Amino acid sequence: PTSEQMGIQAYFEASWNYFEADPPSFLKHITHAKGRHYFSDGILHMVELFAGVGAFGTGWRRLGNTVIGVCEWNESLKDLLIERNPEAVFGTDFNQVNFQAWRSMFDQNSQRVHCTAGGPECTPFSGSGKENGMDDPKSNQITGMADASQSLGSCVCVIENVPNIEDHDFTAVIRYFRSKDYHMVVNHYVEHVMNGGSTIRKRVFPTFEVGQMAAVMPPVDMTNT
């Protein structure tokens, strides 16, 4: 990978180091659910969306799990992602991928998708963009992750984005996920320097679980939103 790719990788792996020290709710729930009807084989599968250099997948594999699908539009990263996930299905254009077909393929291989994770475009919400929020056409990548997760039958969806997302009608995102039976159970806030990094980058990791899993931990209170 290029120096830029390695820098991005180092940042996100620092975030995953934090997760390994204090696993987010979806890992706790999955661990709790092992041996029950959710995950009878004990092998946890991820599909990584908007993968970038594959940092989510790296953290996932470090935790002893498997990546079975990867989607990333940047062709220059394809070889890197395939090298790291040689057995995974690869897709380029998120909007063109038939995730229902992927699910059928996984079902044939007796592979259930336990988690989808990825970093959709942050410029609609960050200072580096125009901060048009949900009015930005690229903001639909986030709700698209809800659609993809539902099509894949994923139990959990984890999103990486900038903290400013909470200032741009994030409740609409939460409602959309809820319409797909995904409930936000936690929103981890991470600073790079908290994990041994040297940049001022800050990120949030909203975690959504399907209704029957979210019941283990009550979903975010939406009464007044």
Secondary structure by P-SEA (a helix, b strand, c coil): ccaaaaaaaaaaaaaaaaaaacccaaaaaaaaacccccccccbbbbbbccccccaaaaaaaaacccccbbbbccccaaaaaaaacccbbbbccccccaaaaaaaaaaaacccccbbbbbccccccccccccccccccccaaaaaaaaaaaaacccbbbbbbccccccccaaaaaaaaaaacbbbcbbbbbbcccccccccbbbbbbbbbcccccccccccccccc
